[in-house]
Amino acid sequence: MRITNTHDTHQHDCLFEQLTIGRMALKNRLVVAPMTRVSATDDDCATERMARYYSAFAEGGFALIITEGIYTDKAYSQGYRNQPGLSDDIQRDAWAAVTDRVHQGGARIVAQLMHAGALSQGNVYRDDTVGPSAIRPKGQQMEFYRGKGDYPIPRTMTHDEIAEVICGFADAAARAKHAGFDGVEIHGANGYLLDQFLTEGTNLRNDRYGGDIERRLRLIIEVAQAIRTAVGPEFTVSLRISQGKVNDFTHKWRNAEDDAARIFGTLAKLPIDYIHTTEFEAWQSAFETGPSLAALARQHAGILVIANGSLHDPMRAADLIASGQADAISLGRGALTHADWPARVLHGAALDEFDREILFPIADLANEDKYLQRIESLSKKSLKELK
């Protein structure tokens, strides 16, 4: 495993500047990205192991932690077996131990609310799936999240079912607030239900939820509005958005920057506090040329932006903030490799390369424990060499 070293920590000063997002005062601009870990109980409740997992990021210096996608209702929202939920009060109360531990570690925590829609591959409440239109999703189910084979063809959602989705998001947000979360992030990215409504190839509807880009954004708009009504003005509400999907990695918006301007211009009118963009490499042009997706969000939405995408190199992360493309950055692979990534960068310690073995055979926390045992000896060795 290749070891890299950070030398001049002053080059990364902007990562450690304070920031206020919504009503959250953050000690730095380093965020843990949402990462599915399929480690909840069979009743989809958060566990003590999950509390330790999330609190380790807080203790390691991250200012904000965004949870894995949490399903919102007992109908069609669940995407994976052992995915945690916020669909009832029992699940809500289980999260309280997680939020308490993170707060004790000195960080804030936001619940990412997710409806899998047509990409569901493990729902304990339903055997079938739903989506905006009866279109089989591209690609294959993800085996490291206990899926296998083609995605099934979803059933086209009725207006009543869409209303239930909106209500599910709002109710889950209210439960998140009760459980001690500092905010919620609406998962509108990566090919899940809200993104399915936004995407032309998966939304063939000709009603108020389909057609031009404004109508395809309507579900996101109504979800955001319903959540804000449910949680009140003092609770942080946000949205994650992307072009690529977990099942269609290279997808791009058809009309490139014109679509970006319309999408982010519409999102600017919503009662949200930040937009969280995610691309494979956050600093690259969103299209063939031109600004990054994060920069386009900053330009057209005019609200705070968190950027995600291969930013585990501290210099790349710092440059994205220093260049004004983003206000904060979120880490996935970097955080999985080092829960104390901020502390290491701040003190010039070594950083290990991400080992994809953590995702196989199942990308759960039991597998992570084995990975951490292997990497701990390497990390201790590299720290000793640094000294």
N, C-alpha and C positions, 0 to 999 in steps of 0.2 A: 504494500500500500504506500503510495507516494506521500511524502510529508512536505508540506509547504510551510513557510515561516513568514510572519508579518514583522517588518522591522520598524519603520517610522510610524508610530501610532498616531502622530499628529495629522497624518494624511487622512485619518478616519474620524477626525473630530466631529464632523457634521453628523455622523451616526449617533453621537451621544448627546446631541442637543435636545433639550426638553421640547415637548410638543403637546398641544391640547387638541384632542379630537372629540367633537361634540362636547360632552360634559366630562370627558376623561382627561385627566392630567397625566401625561406619560413622562417618565424619567429619561427616556431616549427614543430613538426612532426605529427600534428593532422589534420586529413582530414575528411570532411563530405562525406560519401558514397553516391552514386547515389541512389535515392529512387523515384519511380513513384508516382506522386501525382495527376494526371488527373485533373488539375485545370486551364488549358489554356482556352481561349475564344473558341467559336464555330468555329472560323477560325484558331484555334490552335496557337494563339499568346500568348506570355508571358504577364502577367498582373502586375499591381501595387501591388496586393496582393502577387504575386510570388516574386517581388522585395523585399518586406518587409520580406518575409519568408527567402530568401537566405541571405539578409543582416544581419539578426539576428544572423546567425552563424558566420559571420565575426566579428560582434560587440561582440560576446561571446568568441572570442579568437581563433577560428579555423584558421589555416594558409591557408588552401586550401579547396575549395568547389568543388565537382564534381556534376554536375547537374543530374537530372533525365534523363533517356534515351530520346533523342530528335530524332524524325524521320527525314529522310534525303531526301526523294523524294515524288512525288505525284503519285507514282505507287503503290507499295506493301509494303512500309516500315512501315507505321503507324500500331502500335499495339493496341492502346486504344483510345476510344473517349476522347476528351479534353486533349490528349497528345500534348505537344508543338512540333513544328517543326522548321526546318531550311531549308525548301524546296523552299523558295522564299525570295525576298528582304523585303517584308512586315513583315514576321516572323523574319527575321534577324534584322530589325530595332527595333522590339519590345524587343528583348533581350538586346539592348544597355542600356536600363534603369536598367536592372538587373545587368549587369556587372559594370556599374557606381556605383551603390549603394554598391556592394560588395567591390569594390576598395576603396570607401570612408570609409568603415568599417575596412580597413587594411588587407584584405585577397586577395588571388588569386582565380580565378575561371576557371574551365575547363568544356567544353561542352562534355557530353557523347553522341556520335553518335550511333544510334541504328536502325537496320532493324529487324522487328519482324519475317518476313518470315512466316512459317507455324503456328506460335503462335499468329498471328494477330486475335484479337477478336473485333475490332472496327475501320474500315478504311473508312473514308468518300469518298475516291477516287475509291475504288474497293469493290465488293461484294464477290469476291473469294480470295483465298490465294495461295501462291506459296512457294516452298521449293526445296531442292536439289533433292528429290524423292517424289513420290506420296504415302507417308506413313502418316496415321493419327497420330498426336501427342498423346502421353499418357496423361492420366488425364483429368481434366475438366477445362473449362475456369474459370477465377477468377471473382467471383461475386463482390468483392470489387473494381474491375476495370471495372464494368458494363458488365461483360460477363456472359454467362449462357450455360450449357450443354457441349456436346462433341465439341472438335475442329473439323472443317471440314477437309476433305482430301485435301491436297494442290495439285496444279498442278506442275509437274516437270518443273523446269526452263530451258529455252533455253539459248544458249550461248549469244544471243543478250540481253536477260534479265539480265544475270549475268554481262555483260558489263555495262548495265544501273545502276545496283547496285553499281558497283565500281565508276562510274561517279557521282552517287548521293552522296556517301560518300565524294568524293573529293570536289564537289561543296559546300556541307554543311560545310565542314571544312573551305573553303575559306570564306564563309559567317560568320562563327564563329569568324574568325580572324578579319573581318571587324566590327563585333558587339562588339569587345573589349574583347573577351575571351583571356585568357593567354595560352590556349592550347586546345586540343581535346583528348578525350579518346574513342578509338574504342571499342564498346561493342561486345566482342567476347565470352561472357559468358552466363550462365543461360538458355541455350536452344534456344536462338534467332538465326537469320539466319546464322551468321558466325559460331556459335557453332553447328548448324544443319549440316553444311558442314563438320565440324570436327568429328562429332559423327558417329560411324559405323552404329548404328541402324537406323539412319535417312538419311544417305547418302549411297544409293545403286548404285551410278553412276559408269560407267566404262569408263568415258572420263578423261580428264586432271584434273577434279575437284573431282574425286572419286577414290577409290582403297586404296592404302597404305596411311600411315599417312602423308607423305609429300605432296601427291596430295590432300588429304582432307584439308590440311592447305593452299592450294594455294590461295583460295579466301581471307583469312586473309592477306596473303603476298601481294597480288595485291592491296588490299584496302589500306594497310599501305604505300606501295610505291606510290600509286596515291595521297594519302593525303599529303605525304611529298613533292611531286612535286608541289602540289597546294598551299601549305602554305610556302614553303621555309625552309631554314635550321635553322632559329632563333625561330621558333614557336614550342612549346612543343607538341609532339605527343606520345600517349601511348596506351596501350591495357589492357582491363580487360578480365580475363579468369577464368574458373571454371570447376569443374567436375559436380556438381549438377545442375539441371535445375529447373525452376519455376514449371514445370509440371512433373518432375522426380527427386525428391529431393535427392535420395540416389545413383544416378548414379556415377559410378567410371570408370576411364579409364581401358580398358580391360587388358592391359599388365602392369598395375601398374607403378612402377618406370621406367621400360624400356620406356613406352610411355611418361612419364614425361620428361625423358632425351631427347628424340627425339623432343618432342614439344617445350620445352624451349630452346633446342639447336638450333632449327630452328628460333625461335623468336629472339634469340640473334643476328641474322644476319640482322634483320629489322631495318629501320631508326626510332626507337622509343626510348623514353627517360626513361620510366619505365613500369613495368608490375604490374598490380593490381590483386592480387589473392583473391578469395572469397570462403570461406567454411563456414559451419554452425558454427564450432568452430575452429578458425584459428590456434590455438596452437596444435591441435590434429594431429596425424599421418595422412597423406593423404590417406594411405592404411591401412592394418591391423597393420602393424608395420612400423617403420622408420620415416623419417623426415616429417614435415608439408609441405603442398603445397607451402607455401611461402618460406620455406627453400630450397625446390627443385628448385624453380624458381631462387633463389639467387645462388644456386650451379651451375646450368646448363646454365642460361642465362647470368649471370655476369653483369647485370644492376640493377638499383635501383628497389626495390620492395615495394609496398604498400600492406599491409595485411588487410583483412576484415573478420569479423566473430565473433560475440559475444564478442567483446573486450571492452565493456562498463565498465568492472571492471578495474580500473586504474592499479592495480598490474599486471593483465594479459597483458594489453597493453604494459606496460613498460618492462615486461619480454621478450616479443617477440622482441623488439628492442634491449634490453641489451644482449640477447643471440645471436644476429646476424642473426636472421631469417628474419627480415624485416628492412627496413629503415624508414618507417612511418606506421601508422595504420589509418584505416578509420572506422568511426562509423556510424551506421544507427540508431538502436534503442536508443542508448545513446544520439545521437544528437537530435532525435525527442523528447526525454524526457526533455533534457536540451540543448537549443541552446547555452548556456554559459558553457557547460561541461568543456572546458579547464580552464576557469576562476575559476570554482568551485574546480576543482582538484588542481589547483595552490595554492589556498587559503585555502584548507582543508575543504571546505563546504560540506554539505550533498548532497547525490545523491539519487534520487527517482528511484524506479523500473519502468520499462516500462509497460504501460497499453495498452493492445491490443485493447481497445475500440477505439483508434485513427484510426484504420483501418476499422471500421465498422460504418454504412453499406457501405459507400464508402470511400476509402482511399484518400480523397481530403483535400484541405486546409480549406474548410468550416467546415468539421468535426474536423480538428485540432484545430480550434478556440474554439470550445466547450470544447475539451479536455484540452486546455491550461487554460481555465477559471477554470476548476476543479483542475488542478494540481498546479496552482499559489498559492492558499491558503495553500496547503500542503507544498510547497516549502518555502513560507514565514515563516510558522510555524517552519519548520526544521532549517532554518537559524537563527531564533530567539533563538531556543533551543541551537544551537551551540555556540552562543555568550554568 
